[in-house]
Amino acid sequence: MAARKRRTTLNDKWRQRIQTSMIINRLQDHIEGKIELTAAQVRSAEILLKKTAPDLTHTTGEVTHTHHDELTDRMTQAKERAAELRRH
């Protein structure tokens, strides 16, 4: 029986999933006050998430809709925090 070859590189799909989760983690840390992000960084994260995360606005189902609302709420909080930081 032939030995299995170890896969040492990630395919593009997994790479995208990891990058998306890293963006979400940074935004969560910012919302929780663990790190500071500029308004430009928050906006950049929002743009990248729109490109990498699935758009759940046209999906049916209560669970999916709930997740979309949570992400929207977090993005709103991040924008408000960035606006507050600009004022100070």
N, C-alpha and C positions, 0 to 999 in steps of 0.2 A: 504494500500500500504506500502510495506516495505521501511524502510529508506535506503538510499544509504550509503554504507560503504566508508569512506574516505580512499583513497589510500595514505599512508604515505611514501612508499618507491618507488624509481624509478626503472623501469625495466632496464635490462642491455643495451638495445638499446639506451635509453635516457641518461644513464650514459656515454656511449661511445660518443654520440653527444656532450655532455657538455664538456667532457675532450678534445675532438678534437678542439672545439672552443676555449677553454682556451689556448691550445698550439699555435694555430694560433694567438690569441690576444697577447701572450707573444712575439712571433716572430715579429709581426707588431710593437709592442712597441720598440723592439730592433732596428728594421730597422729605425724607426722614431727618434731614439736617446733618448727615454724616459727612457729606462733601459739598463743596460750593461749585456751581457751574454758572457760566455766564449765560446771558440770554441767547447768544449766538450758539453756544454749545447745546442748549436745550432745543433750540429750533433745528439744529443739524440732526440731533437725535430723532426728533419728530419726523423729519424728512426721510431719514434712513429707515425708520420703522415702517413708514408708509410703503417703502419699496420692498422691505424684506418680510414683514409680517402680513398675514392674510387680511384682506379687508373683510370684516365681518358684518358690514352694514346690510348686505343683501342676503345674509344667511338666516335661515329660520331656526327656531329652537330657543327655548328659554335659557339654557346654559350658555350657549354661544353668545346670545345677546347680553347676558350678564357680564361675561368677560369683556366684551366691547365697552360696556359702560364703565367698568373699573379702569380700563386703560384710558378712556377718555377723561375720567375724573382725575386720574394721576397726571395726565398731560396738562389739564387745566390748572391743577395745583402747582405744577412745575412752572407754568407760564406766569401765574400770579406771584410766585416766589421770586422769579427772575425780575418781574416788574418792580417788586418791592425792593430788591437789591439795587436796582438802577436808581431808585429814588433816594437811596442813602448814600 
